Amino acid sequence: MLPEMAVEVDQLNKSFTTWWGRTTPSLISIDLHVRRGTVHGFLGPNGAGKSTTIRALMGLTRCNGRMRVFGHEVPEHLPRVIHRVGAIVERPRFPTEFSGYRNLRHLAGSLGLPNREIGRVLDICDLNSAAHIRYGAYSLGMKQRLAIAAALLTEPDLIILDEPTNGLDPQGIRHMRQLTRRLADEGRTVLISTHLLAEVEQIADDITIVNGGRTVAAGSLDAFAGGRQRWRLTLAAHEASASVAQQTLQQRGWQVVPEGGALIVLGDEPGYAITQTLTAAGLWVESLTPVSTGLEETFLQLTAPGVRPGELPPTPITSSTNPHHGSLR
């Protein structure tokens, strides 16, 4: 049985019309499937569509496609499920002259919540010692944690964080990493949009990578870190035959990305199968060496400026995070 999904996004797309009347897509086809009780890293370069997708989930912008949160269609039925979601979509804003505690007290009062909830969320976010300090004197990291504390007042099952580590110093990033993992360990689901790949590798269970308004890869962190075989391929006459080799291998199911004077080949078959395929096509292999690729290298390959959206399969790395995809396990 497939695990229950906290978030399901299928074929999300959105276009806007420029002032001179030209229609331009901002999202082409975004798929995002977040398992309950996990930390899900939502990755992509600036302008890839991460923030637009998150804003659509929260009903802040209109898109076409299908979205569900805990099984409820959104934005149509968002009011039925919004109490289970805590989100930080933009930079947090609180009155600067109020203390952290006073800001939370006003928010809790507006929500009809008892003051005891304030102590609970301050403890979770490690802000007890700063509770009575003026918000204007907080560091950026403390402001981010206070925003998360505010989002936790209603005890949501899903936390959505859009670039929560932007501008933080190393200590602030460490606090955010520890807090994110703690929330998941308590049984909550965390969807985190970020560009800090090294941080994601330390906390995420699953990953989705978007580029150019499309989902280009989705799967478990283990799948990205080493679940597929990677090879660096050079050809005896690469200028004339590299494009032919790329097309030949892609037709057989490999993912192929040009890198310098070589081709990086990703797939599930052993290296000799690459050589056999190319030899049968009349292409001569000069060298074929294994490459150990982590999340960062995979991310850079999938979002390289020279890689156009149509050159890669929509989901070259798949796992049980997407019920429409096959599993690596």
Contacts in CASP RR format, 6 or more apart in sequence:
PFRMAT RR
TARGET T0000
AUTHOR 0000-0000-0000
METHOD contacts of the structure
MODEL  1
MLPEMAVEVDQLNKSFTTWWGRTTPSLISIDLHVRRGTVHGFLGPNGAGK
STTIRALMGLTRCNGRMRVFGHEVPEHLPRVIHRVGAIVERPRFPTEFSG
YRNLRHLAGSLGLPNREIGRVLDICDLNSAAHIRYGAYSLGMKQRLAIAA
ALLTEPDLIILDEPTNGLDPQGIRHMRQLTRRLADEGRTVLISTHLLAEV
EQIADDITIVNGGRTVAAGSLDAFAGGRQRWRLTLAAHEASASVAQQTLQ
QRGWQVVPEGGALIVLGDEPGYAITQTLTAAGLWVESLTPVSTGLEETFL
QLTAPGVRPGELPPTPITSSTNPHHGSLR
2 320 0 8 1.000
2 323 0 8 1.000
3 35 0 8 1.000
3 36 0 8 1.000
3 320 0 8 1.000
4 35 0 8 1.000
4 36 0 8 1.000
5 33 0 8 1.000
5 34 0 8 1.000
5 35 0 8 1.000
5 36 0 8 1.000
5 68 0 8 1.000
5 71 0 8 1.000
5 323 0 8 1.000
6 34 0 8 1.000
6 35 0 8 1.000
6 36 0 8 1.000
6 37 0 8 1.000
6 69 0 8 1.000
6 70 0 8 1.000
6 157 0 8 1.000
6 158 0 8 1.000
6 189 0 8 1.000
6 191 0 8 1.000
7 32 0 8 1.000
7 33 0 8 1.000
7 34 0 8 1.000
7 40 0 8 1.000
7 57 0 8 1.000
7 67 0 8 1.000
7 68 0 8 1.000
7 69 0 8 1.000
7 158 0 8 1.000
7 189 0 8 1.000
7 191 0 8 1.000
8 32 0 8 1.000
8 33 0 8 1.000
8 34 0 8 1.000
8 66 0 8 1.000
8 67 0 8 1.000
8 68 0 8 1.000
8 69 0 8 1.000
8 71 0 8 1.000
9 30 0 8 1.000
9 31 0 8 1.000
9 32 0 8 1.000
9 33 0 8 1.000
9 53 0 8 1.000
9 57 0 8 1.000
9 66 0 8 1.000
9 67 0 8 1.000
9 68 0 8 1.000
10 31 0 8 1.000
10 65 0 8 1.000
10 66 0 8 1.000
10 67 0 8 1.000
10 324 0 8 1.000
11 29 0 8 1.000
11 30 0 8 1.000
11 31 0 8 1.000
11 65 0 8 1.000
11 66 0 8 1.000
12 27 0 8 1.000
12 29 0 8 1.000
12 30 0 8 1.000
12 31 0 8 1.000
12 32 0 8 1.000
12 53 0 8 1.000
12 56 0 8 1.000
12 63 0 8 1.000
12 64 0 8 1.000
12 65 0 8 1.000
12 66 0 8 1.000
12 67 0 8 1.000
13 25 0 8 1.000
13 27 0 8 1.000
13 28 0 8 1.000
13 29 0 8 1.000
13 30 0 8 1.000
13 63 0 8 1.000
13 64 0 8 1.000
13 65 0 8 1.000
14 25 0 8 1.000
14 26 0 8 1.000
14 27 0 8 1.000
14 52 0 8 1.000
14 56 0 8 1.000
14 61 0 8 1.000
14 62 0 8 1.000
14 63 0 8 1.000
14 64 0 8 1.000
15 23 0 8 1.000
15 24 0 8 1.000
15 25 0 8 1.000
15 26 0 8 1.000
16 23 0 8 1.000
16 24 0 8 1.000
16 26 0 8 1.000
17 23 0 8 1.000
17 24 0 8 1.000
18 24 0 8 1.000
25 213 0 8 1.000
26 49 0 8 1.000
26 52 0 8 1.000
26 213 0 8 1.000
27 49 0 8 1.000
27 52 0 8 1.000
27 53 0 8 1.000
27 63 0 8 1.000
27 213 0 8 1.000
28 212 0 8 1.000
28 213 0 8 1.000
28 214 0 8 1.000
28 309 0 8 1.000
29 213 0 8 1.000
29 214 0 8 1.000
29 215 0 8 1.000
29 314 0 8 1.000
30 49 0 8 1.000
30 53 0 8 1.000
30 210 0 8 1.000
30 213 0 8 1.000
30 214 0 8 1.000
30 215 0 8 1.000
31 208 0 8 1.000
31 215 0 8 1.000
31 218 0 8 1.000
31 314 0 8 1.000
31 315 0 8 1.000
31 322 0 8 1.000
31 324 0 8 1.000
32 42 0 8 1.000
32 53 0 8 1.000
32 208 0 8 1.000
32 215 0 8 1.000
32 218 0 8 1.000
33 208 0 8 1.000
33 218 0 8 1.000
33 321 0 8 1.000
33 322 0 8 1.000
33 323 0 8 1.000
34 40 0 8 1.000
34 189 0 8 1.000
34 191 0 8 1.000
34 206 0 8 1.000
34 321 0 8 1.000
35 189 0 8 1.000
35 205 0 8 1.000
35 206 0 8 1.000
35 320 0 8 1.000
35 321 0 8 1.000
36 157 0 8 1.000
36 189 0 8 1.000
37 184 0 8 1.000
37 187 0 8 1.000
37 188 0 8 1.000
37 189 0 8 1.000
38 184 0 8 1.000
38 189 0 8 1.000
38 190 0 8 1.000
38 204 0 8 1.000
38 205 0 8 1.000
38 206 0 8 1.000
39 180 0 8 1.000
39 181 0 8 1.000
39 184 0 8 1.000
39 190 0 8 1.000
39 192 0 8 1.000
39 203 0 8 1.000
39 204 0 8 1.000
39 205 0 8 1.000
39 206 0 8 1.000
40 189 0 8 1.000
40 190 0 8 1.000
40 191 0 8 1.000
40 192 0 8 1.000
40 204 0 8 1.000
40 205 0 8 1.000
40 206 0 8 1.000
40 207 0 8 1.000
40 208 0 8 1.000
40 321 0 8 1.000
41 191 0 8 1.000
41 192 0 8 1.000
41 193 0 8 1.000
41 194 0 8 1.000
41 200 0 8 1.000
41 204 0 8 1.000
41 206 0 8 1.000
41 207 0 8 1.000
41 208 0 8 1.000
42 50 0 8 1.000
42 53 0 8 1.000
42 54 0 8 1.000
42 191 0 8 1.000
42 192 0 8 1.000
42 193 0 8 1.000
42 194 0 8 1.000
42 208 0 8 1.000
42 210 0 8 1.000
43 50 0 8 1.000
43 193 0 8 1.000
43 194 0 8 1.000
43 195 0 8 1.000
43 197 0 8 1.000
43 200 0 8 1.000
43 207 0 8 1.000
43 208 0 8 1.000
43 209 0 8 1.000
43 210 0 8 1.000
43 299 0 8 1.000
44 50 0 8 1.000
44 195 0 8 1.000
44 209 0 8 1.000
44 210 0 8 1.000
44 211 0 8 1.000
44 299 0 8 1.000
44 303 0 8 1.000
45 195 0 8 1.000
45 211 0 8 1.000
45 303 0 8 1.000
46 195 0 8 1.000
47 212 0 8 1.000
47 213 0 8 1.000
48 210 0 8 1.000
48 211 0 8 1.000
48 212 0 8 1.000
48 213 0 8 1.000
48 303 0 8 1.000
49 210 0 8 1.000
49 212 0 8 1.000
49 213 0 8 1.000
50 162 0 8 1.000
50 193 0 8 1.000
50 210 0 8 1.000
51 89 0 8 1.000
51 162 0 8 1.000
51 163 0 8 1.000
51 193 0 8 1.000
52 61 0 8 1.000
52 63 0 8 1.000
53 63 0 8 1.000
53 210 0 8 1.000
54 87 0 8 1.000
54 89 0 8 1.000
54 160 0 8 1.000
54 162 0 8 1.000
54 191 0 8 1.000
54 193 0 8 1.000
55 61 0 8 1.000
55 89 0 8 1.000
56 62 0 8 1.000
56 63 0 8 1.000
56 67 0 8 1.000
56 75 0 8 1.000
57 67 0 8 1.000
57 69 0 8 1.000
57 74 0 8 1.000
57 160 0 8 1.000
58 78 0 8 1.000
58 85 0 8 1.000
58 87 0 8 1.000
58 89 0 8 1.000
58 160 0 8 1.000
59 74 0 8 1.000
59 75 0 8 1.000
59 78 0 8 1.000
60 89 0 8 1.000
62 75 0 8 1.000
66 73 0 8 1.000
67 73 0 8 1.000
67 74 0 8 1.000
67 75 0 8 1.000
68 74 0 8 1.000
69 78 0 8 1.000
69 81 0 8 1.000
69 84 0 8 1.000
69 85 0 8 1.000
69 158 0 8 1.000
70 81 0 8 1.000
70 84 0 8 1.000
70 157 0 8 1.000
70 158 0 8 1.000
71 81 0 8 1.000
72 78 0 8 1.000
72 80 0 8 1.000
72 81 0 8 1.000
74 81 0 8 1.000
83 154 0 8 1.000
83 156 0 8 1.000
84 156 0 8 1.000
84 157 0 8 1.000
84 158 0 8 1.000
85 156 0 8 1.000
85 157 0 8 1.000
85 158 0 8 1.000
85 159 0 8 1.000
85 160 0 8 1.000
86 151 0 8 1.000
86 152 0 8 1.000
86 154 0 8 1.000
86 156 0 8 1.000
86 158 0 8 1.000
86 159 0 8 1.000
86 160 0 8 1.000
87 151 0 8 1.000
87 159 0 8 1.000
87 160 0 8 1.000
87 161 0 8 1.000
87 162 0 8 1.000
88 144 0 8 1.000
88 147 0 8 1.000
88 148 0 8 1.000
88 151 0 8 1.000
88 160 0 8 1.000
88 161 0 8 1.000
88 162 0 8 1.000
88 164 0 8 1.000
89 160 0 8 1.000
89 162 0 8 1.000
90 162 0 8 1.000
92 143 0 8 1.000
92 144 0 8 1.000
92 146 0 8 1.000
92 147 0 8 1.000
92 150 0 8 1.000
94 100 0 8 1.000
94 103 0 8 1.000
94 135 0 8 1.000
94 143 0 8 1.000
94 146 0 8 1.000
94 147 0 8 1.000
95 103 0 8 1.000
95 135 0 8 1.000
96 134 0 8 1.000
96 135 0 8 1.000
96 136 0 8 1.000
97 134 0 8 1.000
97 135 0 8 1.000
97 136 0 8 1.000
98 106 0 8 1.000
98 134 0 8 1.000
98 135 0 8 1.000
99 131 0 8 1.000
99 132 0 8 1.000
99 133 0 8 1.000
99 134 0 8 1.000
99 135 0 8 1.000
100 127 0 8 1.000
100 130 0 8 1.000
100 131 0 8 1.000
100 132 0 8 1.000
100 133 0 8 1.000
100 135 0 8 1.000
100 138 0 8 1.000
100 146 0 8 1.000
101 118 0 8 1.000
101 122 0 8 1.000
101 131 0 8 1.000
101 132 0 8 1.000
103 135 0 8 1.000
103 146 0 8 1.000
103 150 0 8 1.000
104 118 0 8 1.000
104 121 0 8 1.000
104 122 0 8 1.000
104 146 0 8 1.000
104 149 0 8 1.000
104 150 0 8 1.000
104 153 0 8 1.000
105 115 0 8 1.000
105 118 0 8 1.000
107 150 0 8 1.000
107 153 0 8 1.000
108 114 0 8 1.000
108 115 0 8 1.000
108 117 0 8 1.000
108 118 0 8 1.000
108 153 0 8 1.000
111 153 0 8 1.000
111 154 0 8 1.000
113 153 0 8 1.000
113 154 0 8 1.000
117 153 0 8 1.000
118 153 0 8 1.000
119 128 0 8 1.000
119 131 0 8 1.000
120 152 0 8 1.000
121 149 0 8 1.000
121 150 0 8 1.000
121 152 0 8 1.000
121 153 0 8 1.000
122 128 0 8 1.000
122 131 0 8 1.000
122 149 0 8 1.000
124 149 0 8 1.000
124 152 0 8 1.000
124 179 0 8 1.000
124 182 0 8 1.000
124 183 0 8 1.000
125 145 0 8 1.000
125 146 0 8 1.000
125 148 0 8 1.000
125 149 0 8 1.000
125 152 0 8 1.000
125 179 0 8 1.000
126 145 0 8 1.000
126 175 0 8 1.000
126 179 0 8 1.000
127 142 0 8 1.000
127 145 0 8 1.000
127 146 0 8 1.000
127 149 0 8 1.000
130 138 0 8 1.000
130 142 0 8 1.000
135 143 0 8 1.000
135 146 0 8 1.000
138 146 0 8 1.000
139 169 0 8 1.000
139 172 0 8 1.000
140 167 0 8 1.000
140 168 0 8 1.000
140 169 0 8 1.000
140 172 0 8 1.000
141 168 0 8 1.000
141 169 0 8 1.000
141 172 0 8 1.000
141 175 0 8 1.000
141 176 0 8 1.000
144 164 0 8 1.000
144 165 0 8 1.000
144 168 0 8 1.000
144 172 0 8 1.000
144 176 0 8 1.000
145 175 0 8 1.000
145 176 0 8 1.000
145 179 0 8 1.000
148 159 0 8 1.000
148 161 0 8 1.000
148 164 0 8 1.000
148 179 0 8 1.000
151 159 0 8 1.000
152 159 0 8 1.000
156 188 0 8 1.000
157 188 0 8 1.000
157 189 0 8 1.000
158 188 0 8 1.000
158 189 0 8 1.000
158 190 0 8 1.000
158 191 0 8 1.000
159 183 0 8 1.000
159 188 0 8 1.000
159 189 0 8 1.000
159 190 0 8 1.000
159 191 0 8 1.000
160 190 0 8 1.000
160 191 0 8 1.000
160 192 0 8 1.000
161 180 0 8 1.000
161 190 0 8 1.000
161 191 0 8 1.000
161 192 0 8 1.000
161 193 0 8 1.000
161 194 0 8 1.000
162 193 0 8 1.000
163 193 0 8 1.000
163 194 0 8 1.000
163 195 0 8 1.000
164 176 0 8 1.000
164 180 0 8 1.000
164 192 0 8 1.000
164 194 0 8 1.000
165 172 0 8 1.000
165 173 0 8 1.000
165 176 0 8 1.000
165 194 0 8 1.000
165 196 0 8 1.000
165 199 0 8 1.000
168 176 0 8 1.000
173 196 0 8 1.000
173 199 0 8 1.000
176 199 0 8 1.000
177 199 0 8 1.000
177 202 0 8 1.000
177 203 0 8 1.000
180 190 0 8 1.000
180 192 0 8 1.000
180 203 0 8 1.000
181 203 0 8 1.000
183 190 0 8 1.000
184 190 0 8 1.000
184 203 0 8 1.000
184 205 0 8 1.000
192 200 0 8 1.000
192 203 0 8 1.000
192 204 0 8 1.000
194 200 0 8 1.000
197 295 0 8 1.000
197 296 0 8 1.000
197 299 0 8 1.000
198 296 0 8 1.000
200 207 0 8 1.000
200 221 0 8 1.000
200 295 0 8 1.000
201 221 0 8 1.000
201 225 0 8 1.000
201 294 0 8 1.000
201 295 0 8 1.000
201 296 0 8 1.000
204 221 0 8 1.000
205 220 0 8 1.000
205 221 0 8 1.000
206 218 0 8 1.000
206 219 0 8 1.000
206 220 0 8 1.000
206 221 0 8 1.000
206 319 0 8 1.000
206 321 0 8 1.000
207 217 0 8 1.000
207 218 0 8 1.000
207 219 0 8 1.000
207 220 0 8 1.000
207 221 0 8 1.000
207 224 0 8 1.000
207 295 0 8 1.000
208 215 0 8 1.000
208 217 0 8 1.000
208 218 0 8 1.000
208 219 0 8 1.000
208 321 0 8 1.000
209 215 0 8 1.000
209 216 0 8 1.000
209 217 0 8 1.000
209 218 0 8 1.000
209 298 0 8 1.000
209 299 0 8 1.000
209 302 0 8 1.000
209 303 0 8 1.000
210 216 0 8 1.000
211 302 0 8 1.000
211 303 0 8 1.000
211 307 0 8 1.000
211 309 0 8 1.000
212 309 0 8 1.000
213 309 0 8 1.000
214 309 0 8 1.000
214 314 0 8 1.000
215 314 0 8 1.000
215 315 0 8 1.000
216 302 0 8 1.000
216 303 0 8 1.000
216 309 0 8 1.000
216 312 0 8 1.000
216 314 0 8 1.000
216 315 0 8 1.000
216 316 0 8 1.000
217 224 0 8 1.000
217 298 0 8 1.000
217 302 0 8 1.000
217 315 0 8 1.000
217 316 0 8 1.000
217 317 0 8 1.000
218 315 0 8 1.000
218 317 0 8 1.000
218 318 0 8 1.000
218 319 0 8 1.000
218 321 0 8 1.000
218 322 0 8 1.000
218 325 0 8 1.000
219 317 0 8 1.000
219 318 0 8 1.000
219 319 0 8 1.000
219 321 0 8 1.000
219 322 0 8 1.000
219 328 0 8 1.000
220 319 0 8 1.000
220 320 0 8 1.000
220 321 0 8 1.000
220 328 0 8 1.000
220 329 0 8 1.000
221 295 0 8 1.000
223 317 0 8 1.000
223 318 0 8 1.000
223 319 0 8 1.000
223 328 0 8 1.000
224 294 0 8 1.000
224 295 0 8 1.000
224 298 0 8 1.000
224 317 0 8 1.000
225 294 0 8 1.000
225 295 0 8 1.000
226 292 0 8 1.000
226 293 0 8 1.000
226 294 0 8 1.000
227 328 0 8 1.000
228 266 0 8 1.000
228 267 0 8 1.000
228 268 0 8 1.000
228 317 0 8 1.000
229 266 0 8 1.000
229 267 0 8 1.000
229 268 0 8 1.000
229 269 0 8 1.000
229 270 0 8 1.000
229 271 0 8 1.000
229 290 0 8 1.000
230 264 0 8 1.000
230 265 0 8 1.000
230 266 0 8 1.000
230 267 0 8 1.000
230 290 0 8 1.000
230 291 0 8 1.000
230 292 0 8 1.000
230 293 0 8 1.000
231 264 0 8 1.000
231 265 0 8 1.000
231 266 0 8 1.000
231 271 0 8 1.000
231 274 0 8 1.000
231 288 0 8 1.000
231 289 0 8 1.000
231 290 0 8 1.000
231 291 0 8 1.000
232 259 0 8 1.000
232 262 0 8 1.000
232 263 0 8 1.000
232 264 0 8 1.000
232 265 0 8 1.000
232 287 0 8 1.000
232 288 0 8 1.000
232 289 0 8 1.000
232 290 0 8 1.000
232 291 0 8 1.000
233 245 0 8 1.000
233 262 0 8 1.000
233 263 0 8 1.000
233 264 0 8 1.000
233 265 0 8 1.000
233 274 0 8 1.000
233 285 0 8 1.000
233 287 0 8 1.000
233 288 0 8 1.000
234 261 0 8 1.000
234 262 0 8 1.000
234 263 0 8 1.000
234 285 0 8 1.000
234 286 0 8 1.000
234 287 0 8 1.000
234 288 0 8 1.000
235 241 0 8 1.000
235 242 0 8 1.000
235 245 0 8 1.000
235 263 0 8 1.000
235 278 0 8 1.000
235 283 0 8 1.000
235 284 0 8 1.000
235 285 0 8 1.000
235 286 0 8 1.000
236 284 0 8 1.000
236 285 0 8 1.000
236 286 0 8 1.000
237 284 0 8 1.000
238 261 0 8 1.000
238 262 0 8 1.000
238 286 0 8 1.000
241 283 0 8 1.000
241 284 0 8 1.000
242 258 0 8 1.000
242 261 0 8 1.000
242 263 0 8 1.000
244 281 0 8 1.000
244 283 0 8 1.000
245 256 0 8 1.000
245 263 0 8 1.000
245 278 0 8 1.000
245 281 0 8 1.000
245 283 0 8 1.000
246 256 0 8 1.000
246 258 0 8 1.000
246 263 0 8 1.000
248 277 0 8 1.000
248 278 0 8 1.000
248 281 0 8 1.000
248 283 0 8 1.000
249 256 0 8 1.000
249 263 0 8 1.000
249 265 0 8 1.000
249 274 0 8 1.000
249 277 0 8 1.000
249 278 0 8 1.000
250 256 0 8 1.000
252 277 0 8 1.000
253 267 0 8 1.000
253 313 0 8 1.000
254 265 0 8 1.000
254 266 0 8 1.000
254 267 0 8 1.000
254 269 0 8 1.000
254 274 0 8 1.000
255 265 0 8 1.000
255 266 0 8 1.000
255 267 0 8 1.000
255 312 0 8 1.000
255 313 0 8 1.000
255 316 0 8 1.000
256 263 0 8 1.000
256 264 0 8 1.000
256 265 0 8 1.000
256 266 0 8 1.000
257 263 0 8 1.000
257 264 0 8 1.000
257 266 0 8 1.000
257 301 0 8 1.000
257 302 0 8 1.000
257 304 0 8 1.000
257 307 0 8 1.000
257 312 0 8 1.000
258 264 0 8 1.000
258 306 0 8 1.000
259 301 0 8 1.000
264 291 0 8 1.000
264 301 0 8 1.000
265 274 0 8 1.000
266 293 0 8 1.000
266 301 0 8 1.000
266 316 0 8 1.000
271 288 0 8 1.000
274 285 0 8 1.000
274 288 0 8 1.000
275 285 0 8 1.000
275 288 0 8 1.000
278 284 0 8 1.000
278 285 0 8 1.000
279 285 0 8 1.000
293 301 0 8 1.000
298 317 0 8 1.000
301 307 0 8 1.000
302 312 0 8 1.000
302 316 0 8 1.000
315 322 0 8 1.000
315 325 0 8 1.000
317 328 0 8 1.000
318 325 0 8 1.000
318 326 0 8 1.000
318 327 0 8 1.000
318 328 0 8 1.000
319 325 0 8 1.000
319 326 0 8 1.000
319 327 0 8 1.000
319 328 0 8 1.000
319 329 0 8 1.000
320 326 0 8 1.000
320 327 0 8 1.000
320 329 0 8 1.000
END
